[in-house]
């Protein structure tokens, strides 16, 4: 049974990844606010005089015009075509000027792309807004999407966004990851037992069990992470960036934040089923 051609649409997007195609084209993997993950080709974008300029690059929030693919054997129509892009907000100059910010930003894009797979439209819009706010904080602008309306499904940025911009870049990525996991329903339990709900805190942690576990529910292979590392993740999940900043400024701050990141990385890898190389490299 034939399907009617899908109409062209406009949507806000971040470029997650790019792949070269031929001599001048790029295949883009976009996270869009209203249409989720979109794979499309931008023709001629690598030419010196391309009309796209540097807009179709990482850390730039763009408004794109998309012509859906016509492959009737695929539910989404297959590879789309990006025919226009207008800059809404760019965080690239500040992020790309610092290697730690750059890698943290790449990790945010990676995890956002993993978490939205299978998400419903409302969840996708929320994660898009979280990514926008996190990149704004990472760039030090303090205001996501400056000069642009939030759009459908947009949520106000978390109250700790401005303070979060002062945290180490890796910890800023951890904060955004926890927010996205919470929207998707994959957030780790950090206090009460993830299995039976017994009030905590508990010493054991196991990603497959959902996070913290009590002595009765503790499975084989559960770890016993540093309680201070678990506390950092708990503070980040509650939006208490200021208190995390106090930990970071302490004499043992680097070790504690590193342990918190490693703990969250294991949980993310289990929940997404992906190695998450950019996030792991932080």
C-alpha positions in Angstrom: 0.0 0.0 0.0 1.5 3.3 -1.1 2.1 6.1 1.4 1.6 9.8 0.7 4.9 11.8 0.6 5.8 13.3 3.9 5.6 17.1 4.0 8.7 19.3 4.4 9.0 20.6 8.0 11.1 23.0 10.1 12.4 22.2 13.5 15.2 23.2 15.9 18.1 20.8 16.0 21.6 20.1 17.3 24.1 18.2 15.1 25.2 15.1 17.0 27.5 13.6 14.4 28.6 14.0 10.8 29.9 11.7 8.1 31.4 12.7 4.8 29.6 11.8 1.7 31.3 12.3 -1.7 33.4 15.4 -2.3 31.1 18.1 -0.8 28.2 16.6 1.1 27.7 15.6 4.7 25.4 13.1 6.3 24.1 14.6 9.5 22.7 12.9 12.6 20.4 15.5 14.2 18.7 15.7 17.5 15.5 17.7 16.8 13.1 19.1 19.3 10.0 17.9 17.7 11.0 14.9 15.5 13.6 13.1 17.6 16.7 11.7 15.8 16.9 12.6 12.1 19.5 11.4 9.6 19.8 13.7 6.7 22.2 14.8 4.0 23.3 18.4 3.5 24.4 18.9 0.0 27.4 21.0 -0.8 28.0 21.9 2.8 31.8 21.2 2.6 32.3 23.6 -0.3 34.1 26.9 0.6 31.1 29.0 -0.5 28.4 26.8 0.9 25.2 28.6 1.9 25.3 26.6 5.2 28.6 28.1 6.4 29.5 26.7 9.8 25.9 26.5 11.0 25.7 22.7 10.6 28.4 22.0 13.2 28.4 20.8 16.8 27.3 23.1 19.6 25.2 25.3 17.3 21.4 25.3 17.8 19.8 25.7 14.4 16.4 25.9 12.8 16.5 23.5 9.9 14.3 22.8 7.0 14.0 19.1 6.3 12.7 17.3 3.3 11.9 13.7 4.5 13.3 10.7 2.6 11.1 8.8 0.2 12.3 5.2 1.0 8.9 3.6 1.5 10.4 0.5 3.0 11.4 2.4 6.1 8.9 3.9 8.6 10.8 7.2 8.7 11.3 7.4 5.0 15.1 6.9 5.2 17.7 9.5 4.7 16.2 13.0 4.6 17.6 16.1 3.0 18.4 19.3 4.9 17.7 22.2 2.6 18.1 25.2 4.9 19.6 26.0 8.3 19.4 29.2 10.4 21.4 29.8 13.5 19.4 30.2 16.7 22.2 30.1 19.2 25.8 29.2 19.0 27.9 27.9 21.9 30.8 26.7 19.8 33.4 29.5 20.2 33.8 29.2 24.0 33.4 25.4 24.0 35.8 24.7 21.2 38.4 27.1 22.7 39.0 24.8 25.7 39.8 21.1 25.3 38.0 20.0 28.5 34.9 21.9 27.6 35.0 20.5 24.1 35.2 16.9 25.2 32.5 17.4 27.8 30.3 19.0 25.1 30.9 16.1 22.8 29.9 13.7 25.6 26.7 15.6 26.2 25.7 15.2 22.6 26.6 11.5 22.6 24.5 10.7 25.7 21.6 12.8 24.5 21.5 10.9 21.3 21.6 7.6 23.1 18.9 8.4 25.6 16.3 9.8 23.2 16.2 6.5 21.2 12.8 5.2 21.9 11.7 8.3 23.8 8.3 9.7 23.2 7.9 13.3 21.7 7.5 15.0 25.1 10.5 13.3 26.6 12.6 14.1 23.5 11.6 17.8 23.8 12.6 17.8 27.4 15.9 16.2 26.8 16.5 18.7 23.9 15.9 21.6 26.4 18.2 20.0 28.9 21.0 19.7 26.3 20.5 23.3 25.3 20.7 24.5 28.9 23.7 22.3 29.6 25.6 23.6 26.5 24.8 27.2 27.5 26.2 26.6 31.0 29.3 24.9 29.6 29.8 27.9 27.3 29.3 30.3 30.2 26.4 32.2 28.5 24.0 31.3 31.3 21.0 31.6 29.1 20.1 28.7 26.7 18.9 29.7 23.3 19.5 33.4 23.7 17.2 35.4 21.6 14.9 32.6 20.6 11.6 31.4 22.0 11.7 28.0 23.7 9.3 26.3 21.3 6.9 23.5 22.0 7.7 21.3 24.9 10.4 23.6 26.2 11.0 23.7 29.9 12.5 26.4 32.0 16.2 25.8 32.6 17.1 24.3 36.0 17.5 26.9 38.8 21.2 25.9 39.3 22.2 26.4 35.6 24.2 29.5 36.2 26.1 27.9 39.2 26.6 24.7 37.2 28.6 26.6 34.7 31.3 27.0 37.3 31.7 23.3 37.8 34.5 21.3 36.1 33.4 20.4 32.6 33.3 16.7 33.3 30.9 17.2 36.2 28.7 19.5 34.1 28.4 16.5 31.7 27.5 14.3 34.6 24.8 16.7 35.7 23.2 16.8 32.2 23.4 13.0 32.0 21.5 12.6 35.3 18.8 14.9 34.1 18.4 13.1 30.8 18.3 9.7 32.5 15.6 11.0 34.9 13.4 12.0 31.9 13.9 8.6 30.3 13.2 6.7 33.5 16.7 5.3 33.7 18.1 7.4 36.6 19.9 5.4 39.3 18.5 5.1 42.8 21.1 6.9 44.9 19.6 6.6 48.4 16.9 4.0 48.8 17.2 0.4 47.6 16.4 0.3 43.9 14.9 -3.2 44.3 12.7 -3.2 47.5 12.6 0.5 48.3 14.2 0.1 51.7 15.3 3.6 53.0 19.0 4.3 52.7 21.6 5.3 52.1 23.0 1.9 51.2 26.7 1.0 50.5 26.2 -1.3 47.5 25.6 -0.2 44.0 24.7 -2.3 40.9 23.7 -0.8 37.5 21.6 -3.8 36.5 19.7 -3.6 39.8 19.0 0.1 39.2 21.6 1.7 41.5 21.9 1.5 45.3 20.8 -1.8 46.8 20.4 -2.9 50.4 22.2 -5.9 52.0 19.2 -8.2 51.3 18.9 -7.3 47.7 22.6 -6.9 46.9 23.3 -9.1 43.8 26.6 -10.8 43.0 29.0 -8.3 41.5 27.7 -5.2 43.2 30.3 -2.6 44.0 30.8 -0.5 47.1 31.5 3.0 45.8 32.9 5.9 47.9 29.9 7.3 49.7 31.1 10.8 48.9 31.0 10.0 45.2 27.4 8.8 45.5 26.5 11.9 47.5 27.9 14.1 44.6 25.6 12.3 42.1 22.7 12.7 44.5 23.4 16.5 44.9 23.6 16.8 41.1 20.3 15.0 40.6 18.7 17.4 43.1 20.1 20.5 41.3 22.4 21.5 44.1 25.3 22.5 41.9 26.6 25.0 44.6 27.2 22.2 47.1 28.9 20.1 44.4 31.2 23.1 43.8 32.1 23.1 47.4 33.2 19.4 47.1 35.1 20.3 43.9 37.0 23.0 45.7 38.0 20.7 48.6 41.4 19.0 48.9 40.0 15.7 47.7 37.6 17.1 45.2 39.2 15.8 42.1 39.2 12.2 43.3 35.6 12.3 44.5 34.3 13.8 41.3 36.3 11.3 39.3 34.8 8.4 41.3 31.3 9.9 40.8 31.8 10.1 37.0 33.1 6.5 36.9 30.1 5.3 38.8 27.6 7.1 36.6 29.5 5.9 33.4 28.9 2.2 34.4 25.2 2.9 35.0 24.8 4.7 31.6 26.6 2.0 29.7 24.3 -0.6 31.2 21.1 1.4 30.6 21.9 2.4 27.0 23.7 -0.8 26.0 26.3 1.4 24.3 30.1 1.9 25.2 29.6 5.7 25.2 33.3 6.3 24.2 33.1 10.1 24.3 31.6 10.1 27.8 34.1 7.4 28.9 37.0 9.6 27.7 36.3 12.4 30.2 
